[in-house]
Amino acid sequence: MPKDELEDEELSMELPKELGVSKTENFAVWYNRIIQLADLIEKRYNVAGMFVWKPYGFRIMANIKKIWDKLFAESGIQETYFPLIVPLEYAQMNKAWFDGFEDEVFWVKGRGEGDPTHILRPTGEPAMYPIFAMWIRSYKDLPLRIYETVSSFRYETKHTRPLIRDREITFWYEIHTVHATKEESEEELKEHMRINDKIWEALAIPPIKVEKPQWEVFPGAIGAIEYYNIMPNGRMLENGSCNNLGQAYAKKFEITYIDENNQKQYAWQTCTGNGARYLVAAIALHGDDKGLILPPRIAPIQVVIIPIFKEKLEEVLSTCQKIAEALKAADISVEIDATEKTPGEKFYIWEIKGVPLRLEIGPKEVAENFVTAVRRDQGKRQKVEMKDLSLKVAVLLEQVQTNLYLKAQKFYENIVVETNSFTEMKAKINEGKVTLIYWCRSEECADEIERIEGVEIVGVIPTNEARGECIICGKPSGEKTYVAKTY
Amino acid sequence: MPKDELEDEELSMELPKELGVSKTENFAVWYNRIIQLADLIEKRYNVAGMFVWKPYGFRIMANIKKIWDKLFAESGIQETYFPLIVPLEYAQMNKAWFDGFEDEVFWVKGRGEGDPTHILRPTGEPAMYPIFAMWIRSYKDLPLRIYETVSSFRYETKHTRPLIRDREITFWYEIHTVHATKEESEEELKEHMRINDKIWEALAIPPIKVEKPQWEVFPGAIGAIEYYNIMPNGRMLENGSCNNLGQAYAKKFEITYIDENNQKQYAWQTCTGNGARYLVAAIALHGDDKGLILPPRIAPIQVVIIPIFKEKLEEVLSTCQKIAEALKAADISVEIDATEKTPGEKFYIWEIKGVPLRLEIGPKEVAENFVTAVRRDQGKRQKVEMKDLSLKVAVLLEQVQTNLYLKAQKFYENIVVETNSFTEMKAKINEGKVTLIYWCRSEECADEIERIEGVEIVGVIPTNEARGECIICGKPSGEKTYVAKTY
């Protein structure tokens, strides 16, 4: 597992000190540089597909995790932890699943043992479901609604990219639920989507939800809703999935319960998972050519105060401190940068790191009782009177949050185009667009569409309002379908 | 790694529904039962030395983690995450360390690979220190003060015991710091001890800190302070260590910096770690023959309200709800048990789970405007007037917290005895006591003492006030030393 050809082309290069590349013109390089320049991660750890979370990156990701922890707790989904090491006998209970996965598992063993008989958790099911079978006896034990946030491990054979495709998938949550009825499990999935929509709101990104084509759903499962983002290069990134497992897994793992009539029944299950790709979306959709722009609701530092030390140094600094105290009291996270760098150097660094609001305070501000505020998403200086400053800062942060959402929405509106023929669709995709087409849901027509290299039927918008004809076979179709290049 | 002879003798037994054993008479069985009956963990996961954290256990442990996260953040120690999988080339940079550890590592590999060349993180150093060497260039990069909370993996050959000795060591934090001078690293360790003392305060347990004998310190390190508890059976449990690494690791991993005179210098390092054993201490020291008794500061449910449904059901329930709301508003975590069980059954369950305070509310309480409160540590019913109830409940919880601390302190006072000769020491240890002796710090005298089976020189109380003579060689000694059976 050394760093190898799977890794990014830039790895061995000295990382430039400046971003020096445009997000829209070369997203891949921009992304690779910004995650390092903004101090999110350290890529030089010498195992392919694995990296170190640096303190600043960790804090952002931990903030996102706090959002899901809170939402899950409010919904009554309880946190647990299942062991990392999974015995083969557990993994093989669902043989079809394991056979499909076998090439991608990490094997683990102790000293002196022969062929390994244990694997590292590739996903939650094989560790959890044999235990669920022990825990669930009667309908009184249902529903079971739990989650864990862990690292999962895939021996990826594809090109890895930090946070997008890793071999150690960090900050990965999985909700797993078990129910007595199909209806209950369907209600549960709606709850997971309600929660996910809330997370996307905090990330200031409009959620795109699609129904996956049936052949891409877990074997035996009823269906899956997946969340997607559109990246600046027009490629779509899967970002979270909500799976209606039906009774497929219950039958493999013997997850049964005795119902009120004393009959044995197979249980109904759902699972929903996502993780660090939430952060990828925030980086990719909000960032600009100066660096990150973090939505205030996930920013570890919401406000940075830059003292402008021309004269009256003590007064300036004590004003900065007073303001910082007031902001903290209003639950706004704030940092004063009192280092020896020049103001220009400081602006530059905090812009790269995406701090949503900068306050500049110098002798003029102190004398005239105002602060100079600069929103990261706008870059314009504005005077803000000192009176009720915390409240005004809270409003400015809320404006950044809203503006980022609207900008992302506008980006989506511009990049998604409806097309009515295969030729038009192909042309638009090659221009870097995401297309919406009508499709009859048949695998044959999908194959026809996916003949274009790198292009995929992403999924169907689950409404029944649209009316059109499949762009391949011409059959009537009630549903719009995303077709795009994907990650 | 199947469940094997390493595992607890009780594993294959059906777990009894009642505790049915006295903590003081048979601590090992009591412990084994309570961690399962109180729903902390699931032991039936089929890998030796690994278990599932159930929601209630997870919440307690997560509360303890929140305490350390907050203390570390206040101290400016920043959270990070380093990969689980460590390349052998990193591990072998400190060859002496790896040779000593090699039998206890888990090996990991991908499909089709020959002999594994990677291990699972047994401890933080081998993943972190090669990266520290990259990060640190100049004195301006120092100090570096970070931590991570992770699972660590040891292929234990000893008898495993959940939370005490696991093969997957969960909720394990490690602080690692790097400094320009020896003095700074010594100050840093004092800070780690100050933080640890605070954690022990939250756990309502007086900390016992000792200096380890030099030959038990990490190879090349300057010294180590370790925390210990005394278990109900008189055996001492190591519970956290603060290590002064000196420059030993810096020299192996080439962690150097350029000082202000442009000279290359090796850095000074410390590391401090602990984890789920904090919970072991709270279980073992505070529990009684009815179950757990959780210190309010770590209890996920601080107050349980039991409605007594004799009559006026709606009034009773709405009173319970009003009280719960008021308590929540005062930041007290509360749960109403409105299930169909009898009050007696509910009392029993919540006592096992160690909820510090129970409020009973029936028609009489509603009519006369009071609640019946029962402290878990006392078991006596007391009337509490409804007026200012949240404040009174907060006081009761504080009293539980203090009382648990005092009880643990008293237990320590009774079980620790000073002895003045080898014969007396041996007799007291065999009676189940922990002894304090004078010892000259020589390895020869230690060997003499440790000839008693299972007995260990635990460590020296780092003060210089005591004056006596080594119980073996008679040389003058300034220091009292703990000698006891250990885990």
Interface residues (C-beta under 8 A of the other chain):
Chain A: M1 P2 E42 R44 Y45 N46 V47 M50 F51 V52 W53 K54 P55 F58 R59 A62 Q78 E79 T80 Y81 F82 P83 L84 I85 V86 P87 E89 Y90 E102 D103 E104 V105 F106 W107 V108 K109 G110 R111 E113 P116 T117 H118 L120 A127 P130 I131 M134 W135 I146 S151 F153 Y155 R167 E168 T170
Chain B: M1 P2 E42 R44 Y45 N46 V47 M50 F51 V52 W53 K54 P55 F58 R59 A62 Q78 E79 T80 Y81 F82 P83 L84 I85 V86 P87 E89 Y90 E102 D103 E104 V105 F106 W107 V108 K109 G110 R111 E113 P116 T117 H118 L120 A127 P130 I131 M134 W135 I146 S151 F153 Y155 R167 E168 T170
